[in-house]
Amino acid sequence: MYLGRVIGSLVARRKVPSVEGIKLLLVQPLDHDRRDAGKPLVACDSVQAGPGHLVFYVTGREAALALPVPFNPADATITGIVDEIDLE
C-alpha cells in the first residue's frame, strides 16, 4: 500500500466495460512525511474519496482485484481514506 493525496478527478467518456461506473481520481503519491514523492497517477476509486483526501492505494494486480470485476486493466486503486497517522 502507498500513501497519497487526491488532487483532482479525471473524466473518460469511454471505458472498457470492466471499469464502467468506476470514478477515476488523480492521486499525488506522498512519502512518510507527507511530501510529494513522484508524479501524480490516475487511480480507480473504490471508497468514494474526493479532492483533498489523504488516501492509501494499491498498485499492480492488487489494484485490479480491489474492484467489483476483478479482470480489468486498473494499475492503481484507492482502497482507503486515512483518518489519522500516528508516528512514534
C-alpha positions as CSV (number, residue, x, y, z in Angstrom):
1,M,0.0,0.0,0.0
2,Y,1.1,3.5,-0.7
3,L,0.1,6.9,0.7
4,G,-1.3,9.7,-1.5
5,R,-3.5,12.8,-1.6
6,V,-6.4,13.2,-4.1
7,I,-5.6,16.3,-6.2
8,G,-8.3,16.0,-8.8
9,S,-10.6,13.9,-10.9
10,L,-10.5,12.5,-14.4
11,V,-13.4,12.1,-16.8
12,A,-13.4,9.5,-19.5
13,R,-16.3,9.3,-21.9
14,R,-15.3,5.8,-23.0
15,K,-14.2,3.0,-20.7
16,V,-13.8,-0.7,-21.0
17,P,-16.9,-2.5,-19.6
18,S,-15.0,-3.8,-16.5
19,V,-14.4,-0.3,-15.2
20,E,-17.7,1.3,-16.3
21,G,-19.2,3.3,-13.4
22,I,-15.8,3.5,-11.5
23,K,-14.7,7.0,-10.6
24,L,-11.2,7.9,-11.7
25,L,-9.1,10.3,-9.5
26,L,-5.7,11.9,-9.7
27,V,-3.5,11.0,-6.8
28,Q,-0.2,12.6,-5.7
29,P,2.0,10.0,-4.1
30,L,3.4,11.0,-0.8
31,D,6.3,9.9,1.4
32,H,6.1,9.1,5.1
33,D,6.5,12.9,5.9
34,R,3.5,13.6,3.5
35,R,5.8,15.3,1.0
36,D,5.3,14.8,-2.8
37,A,7.0,11.6,-3.9
38,G,6.9,11.3,-7.7
39,K,4.4,12.2,-10.4
40,P,0.6,12.1,-10.0
41,L,-1.2,9.0,-11.1
42,V,-4.7,8.0,-12.1
43,A,-6.4,5.6,-9.7
44,C,-9.7,3.9,-9.6
45,D,-11.8,4.9,-6.6
46,S,-13.3,2.1,-4.5
47,V,-14.1,4.1,-1.4
48,Q,-15.7,7.3,-2.5
49,A,-12.7,9.5,-1.9
50,G,-12.6,13.2,-3.0
51,P,-10.3,16.1,-3.6
52,G,-8.0,16.8,-0.7
53,H,-8.5,13.4,1.0
54,L,-5.4,11.6,2.3
55,V,-5.7,8.0,0.9
56,F,-3.9,4.8,0.6
57,Y,-3.8,2.9,-2.6
58,V,-2.5,-0.3,-4.1
59,T,-0.9,-1.0,-7.5
60,G,-0.4,-3.9,-9.8
61,R,-2.6,-7.0,-9.7
62,E,-4.0,-5.9,-6.3
63,A,-5.4,-2.8,-7.9
64,A,-7.5,-4.9,-10.3
65,L,-8.6,-7.3,-7.5
66,A,-9.9,-4.4,-5.4
67,L,-12.7,-3.6,-8.0
68,P,-16.0,-5.4,-8.4
69,V,-15.0,-7.0,-11.7
70,P,-11.5,-8.5,-10.9
71,F,-10.4,-8.9,-14.6
72,N,-9.8,-5.2,-15.5
73,P,-6.9,-3.0,-16.7
74,A,-6.5,-1.0,-13.4
75,D,-2.9,-0.1,-12.5
76,A,-3.9,1.7,-9.2
77,T,-6.9,1.7,-6.9
78,I,-7.7,3.7,-3.8
79,T,-8.6,1.3,-1.1
80,G,-8.9,3.5,1.9
81,I,-9.3,7.1,3.3
82,V,-6.8,7.9,6.0
83,D,-8.3,9.4,9.2
84,E,-5.2,9.7,11.2
85,I,-1.5,9.0,11.1
86,D,0.4,8.3,14.4
87,L,4.1,8.1,14.1
88,E,6.2,7.1,17.1
